[in-house]
Amino acid sequence: MEKNTLDEVLKKALKEKPLDLNFPYLNSKINGIWPDLYIISGASSMGKTTFVTQIAWNIVCNNKKTEAIFFSLDHKSSDISIKIASQSLEIPFSYLKNLDNSNEKFDRKMKNKLQRLKKLYQKITLFDTGIRKIISVEDIIDIIEKKREMDPTLNLILIIDQFDNLENENSLNALKKLKNLCRTHNLTIFLTLSIAGECEYTRPSRKNISNYADFISISYAFITLYTDFILNFETPFLEWDWQLNNQLVPITELFVHKNKIEPFTGSVFYRFYQDFSLFRECLIPEIQNFIDMTDNLKSHNPKKIIDKVE
């Protein structure tokens, strides 16, 4: 156990600065990103994987001497790479996945941007399960330790998508090992977590994520994503976008259930451009408007949505 006086610890703490998430409102509410464990949760199809790919891209773009290691335990690393390219180039995922369909506008964009972004792409390392089919916490720890030996001063981001697909192990033990990895190797971990139960058909609340108490307790921040459009095609959380893709865009709610460093708990809203695997944070007046909308909807009976799903 390391022993330090309060004066020594305070001087060191005051010099530490958080990483910029490049989502201005969320960044201000959680006071940036620190070397600790962040959990991004939600039901299936709510955009967890896309959100963490954008986190990886945003952080390496907006912070000096920062790299990300991305463990994809649900998707092929090739698909993750195309998601990040789609976000950064603002070219549709479907086009990048099938380059046989020539498009002069997109071809020109790729030519102009790819070379310029090459150095940033090299700052994200992708792993997937491949032939092994399964990855353990020990595998992840081994890779992080080797990376740290190469450069102890690097700002390091580790993303695990999805936690549920790690090699079978007691969840709490795995979480403790990952939490300890943050502290011993000074890195930030984002992991995605699929949540079931009521969250499959209604907006997640602290009450209906109570089964995930271990995850909430050990995390630095526990966040859920919810897109009403997935379950309710008549939702008011849709907007027409003329600028990027000239079609209806669903609004995704990000809810901070737990936030250790700041008192904020509550919602932040994003436009989700599925074609570009891209989230764009709403402006503060828009966020307040959507908060008012959710307050108005709280008195509605969610049974209507359940009936539609069934």
C-alpha positions in Angstrom: 0.0 0.0 0.0 1.4 3.4 -1.0 1.7 6.0 1.8 1.6 9.7 1.1 0.9 12.8 3.1 -2.2 14.9 2.4 0.0 17.7 1.0 1.7 15.4 -1.4 -1.6 13.9 -2.6 -3.3 17.3 -2.9 -0.4 18.8 -5.0 -0.6 15.8 -7.4 -4.4 15.9 -7.6 -4.5 19.6 -8.5 -2.2 19.0 -11.4 -4.5 16.3 -12.9 -6.8 17.3 -15.7 -9.7 15.4 -17.1 -10.0 14.3 -20.7 -12.4 16.1 -23.0 -15.3 13.9 -24.2 -16.2 16.4 -27.0 -19.9 16.4 -25.9 -19.9 19.8 -24.3 -23.0 19.6 -22.1 -22.3 16.1 -20.9 -18.7 16.9 -20.4 -19.6 19.9 -18.2 -22.1 17.8 -16.1 -19.7 15.0 -15.3 -16.6 17.2 -15.2 -14.8 15.5 -18.0 -13.4 11.9 -18.1 -11.0 10.6 -15.4 -9.0 7.4 -15.0 -11.9 5.2 -13.6 -14.7 2.9 -14.7 -17.6 4.2 -16.7 -20.6 2.0 -17.6 -22.8 2.6 -20.6 -25.9 0.5 -20.3 -29.2 0.0 -22.1 -31.5 -2.5 -23.7 -30.7 -4.1 -27.0 -30.7 -1.8 -30.1 -30.4 1.4 -28.1 -27.0 2.4 -29.7 -24.5 1.4 -27.0 -21.9 0.2 -29.4 -22.2 3.2 -31.7 -21.9 5.5 -28.7 -18.7 4.0 -27.4 -17.1 4.0 -30.9 -17.8 7.7 -31.0 -16.4 8.1 -27.5 -13.2 6.4 -28.6 -13.0 8.7 -31.7 -13.9 11.9 -29.8 -11.3 11.3 -27.1 -8.3 10.5 -29.3 -9.2 13.5 -31.5 -9.6 16.0 -28.7 -6.8 15.1 -26.2 -3.1 15.1 -26.7 -1.0 11.9 -26.3 -4.1 9.7 -26.0 -4.8 6.3 -27.4 -7.8 3.9 -27.2 -7.8 0.1 -27.0 -11.2 -1.3 -28.2 -12.3 -4.9 -27.3 -15.2 -5.7 -29.5 -16.9 -8.8 -28.0 -20.1 -8.5 -30.0 -19.2 -7.2 -33.5 -16.3 -7.9 -35.9 -13.5 -5.3 -35.6 -14.0 -4.6 -39.3 -17.5 -3.3 -38.6 -16.2 -1.2 -35.7 -13.6 0.3 -38.0 -16.3 1.2 -40.5 -18.5 2.8 -37.8 -15.6 5.0 -36.8 -14.8 5.9 -40.4 -18.4 6.7 -41.0 -18.5 9.0 -38.0 -15.2 10.8 -38.9 -15.8 11.1 -42.6 -19.5 11.7 -42.4 -20.0 9.1 -45.1 -22.9 6.5 -44.7 -21.9 3.2 -43.1 -23.8 1.3 -45.9 -21.6 3.1 -48.6 -18.3 2.3 -46.8 -19.4 -1.3 -46.4 -20.0 -1.7 -50.1 -17.5 0.5 -52.1 -18.7 -1.0 -55.4 -21.5 1.6 -55.4 -19.6 4.6 -56.7 -20.6 8.1 -55.5 -18.6 11.0 -56.7 -19.4 13.1 -53.6 -18.4 10.4 -51.1 -15.3 9.4 -53.2 -14.0 12.9 -53.1 -14.7 13.2 -49.3 -12.7 9.9 -48.7 -9.8 11.1 -50.8 -9.6 14.4 -49.0 -10.0 13.1 -45.5 -8.5 9.6 -45.2 -4.8 10.6 -45.4 -5.4 13.5 -43.0 -7.1 11.2 -40.5 -4.6 8.3 -40.8 -2.5 9.3 -37.7 -5.7 9.5 -35.6 -6.9 6.1 -36.8 -3.6 4.7 -35.7 -4.4 5.8 -32.1 -7.2 3.3 -31.9 -6.3 -0.4 -31.6 -9.1 -3.0 -32.2 -9.4 -6.5 -30.8 -12.3 -8.9 -31.4 -12.8 -12.5 -30.4 -11.8 -13.9 -33.8 -11.0 -17.6 -33.8 -10.7 -17.8 -30.0 -14.4 -16.9 -29.6 -13.9 -15.7 -26.1 -11.8 -13.1 -24.2 -11.2 -13.0 -20.4 -10.4 -10.2 -18.0 -6.9 -11.6 -17.7 -6.4 -11.3 -21.4 -7.3 -7.7 -21.3 -5.1 -7.0 -18.2 -2.1 -8.6 -20.0 -2.5 -6.4 -23.1 -2.9 -3.2 -21.0 0.2 -4.1 -18.9 2.3 -4.5 -22.1 0.9 -1.2 -23.5 1.8 0.6 -20.2 5.4 -0.8 -20.3 5.8 0.8 -23.8 4.7 4.2 -22.6 3.8 4.9 -18.9 2.8 8.6 -19.7 0.2 7.8 -22.3 -3.5 8.7 -21.7 -5.0 5.3 -22.2 -8.7 4.6 -22.8 -10.0 1.0 -22.7 -13.4 0.1 -24.2 -15.1 -3.2 -23.6 -18.1 -3.9 -25.8 -20.0 -6.0 -24.4 -19.2 -6.8 -20.8 -21.8 -9.6 -20.9 -19.6 -11.5 -23.5 -16.5 -11.7 -21.4 -15.4 -15.3 -20.5 -17.7 -16.6 -17.8 -16.6 -15.3 -14.4 -18.4 -13.9 -11.4 -19.5 -10.4 -12.6 -18.5 -8.6 -9.3 -15.0 -10.2 -9.4 -14.5 -9.1 -13.0 -15.7 -5.6 -12.2 -13.3 -5.4 -9.2 -10.4 -6.5 -11.4 -11.2 -3.8 -14.0 -11.6 -1.2 -11.3 -8.2 -2.1 -9.9 -6.8 -1.9 -13.4 -7.9 1.7 -13.7 -6.0 2.6 -10.5 -2.8 0.6 -11.0 -2.4 1.6 -14.7 -4.0 5.0 -14.7 -6.5 4.4 -17.4 -10.1 5.0 -18.2 -12.4 2.1 -18.9 -15.8 2.3 -20.7 -17.8 -0.9 -20.8 -21.2 -1.5 -22.3 -23.8 -3.5 -20.4 -27.0 -4.9 -21.7 -29.9 -4.5 -19.3 -33.1 -6.4 -19.4 -36.5 -6.4 -17.6 -38.6 -3.3 -17.7 -35.9 -1.4 -19.6 -36.7 -3.5 -22.7 -40.0 -1.6 -23.1 -39.8 1.6 -21.1 -37.5 4.5 -20.2 -34.9 3.3 -17.7 -35.2 4.6 -14.2 -33.1 3.9 -11.0 -35.9 1.7 -9.8 -35.9 -0.7 -12.8 -32.1 -1.0 -12.9 -32.0 -2.1 -9.3 -30.9 -5.6 -10.3 -27.6 -4.0 -11.4 -26.7 -2.7 -8.0 -23.1 -4.1 -8.2 -22.4 -2.3 -11.4 -23.9 0.9 -10.2 -21.9 0.8 -6.9 -18.5 0.1 -8.4 -18.8 2.5 -11.4 -17.6 6.1 -11.4 -20.5 7.0 -13.6 -23.4 4.7 -14.6 -25.3 5.8 -17.7 -28.2 4.4 -19.7 -29.2 5.0 -23.3 -32.8 5.0 -24.4 -34.3 5.6 -27.8 -38.1 5.8 -27.7 -38.4 5.3 -31.4 -37.2 1.7 -31.1 -40.4 0.7 -29.2 -42.8 3.4 -30.2 -43.0 4.5 -33.8 -45.5 7.3 -32.9 -43.1 8.9 -30.4 -42.7 12.6 -30.3 -39.0 12.1 -30.0 -38.4 12.4 -33.7 -37.1 15.4 -35.7 -36.8 16.1 -39.4 -33.2 16.9 -40.4 -32.6 18.9 -43.5 -28.8 19.3 -43.2 -27.2 15.9 -43.0 -29.5 13.3 -44.5 -32.9 14.9 -45.1 -35.0 12.4 -43.1 -36.5 11.8 -39.7 -33.9 11.5 -36.9 -34.7 9.8 -33.6 -33.8 11.5 -30.3 -31.7 9.4 -27.9 -31.9 10.1 -24.2 -28.7 9.6 -22.2 -29.5 9.3 -18.5 -26.8 9.7 -15.8 -28.0 7.6 -12.9 -24.8 7.8 -10.9 -22.0 10.4 -11.0 -19.3 10.2 -8.3 -17.5 13.5 -9.0 -20.4 15.8 -9.6 -23.9 16.1 -8.1 -25.6 16.0 -11.6 -28.0 13.1 -12.3 -30.4 13.5 -15.2 -30.8 13.5 -18.9 -28.9 14.7 -21.9 -30.4 14.3 -25.4 -28.7 13.5 -28.8 -29.9 13.3 -32.4 -28.9 9.9 -33.7 -28.0 9.7 -37.4 -28.0 6.0 -38.0 -26.7 6.3 -41.6 -23.5 7.9 -40.2 -23.3 5.9 -36.9 -23.3 9.4 -35.3 -24.6 11.1 -32.2 -24.9 14.8 -32.1 -25.6 16.5 -28.7 -28.6 18.8 -28.6 -28.2 22.4 -27.6 -29.1 23.4 -24.0 -32.6 24.9 -24.8 -33.4 21.7 -26.8 -32.3 19.5 -23.9 -34.6 21.4 -21.6 -37.4 21.1 -24.1 -37.0 17.3 -24.2 -36.8 17.1 -20.4 -40.1 18.9 -20.3 -41.5 16.4 -22.8 -40.4 13.4 -20.7 -41.9 15.0 -17.6 -45.2 15.2 -19.5 -45.0 11.6 -20.6 -44.4 10.2 -17.1 -48.2 10.1 -16.4 -48.8 8.0 -19.6 -49.4 4.3 -19.2 -46.5 2.3 -20.7 -48.8 -0.7 -21.3 -49.6 0.7 -24.8 -46.0 0.3 -25.7 -45.9 -3.2 -24.2 -48.9 -4.3 -26.2 -47.2 -3.1 -29.4 -44.0 -5.0 -28.6 -46.0 -8.2 -27.9 
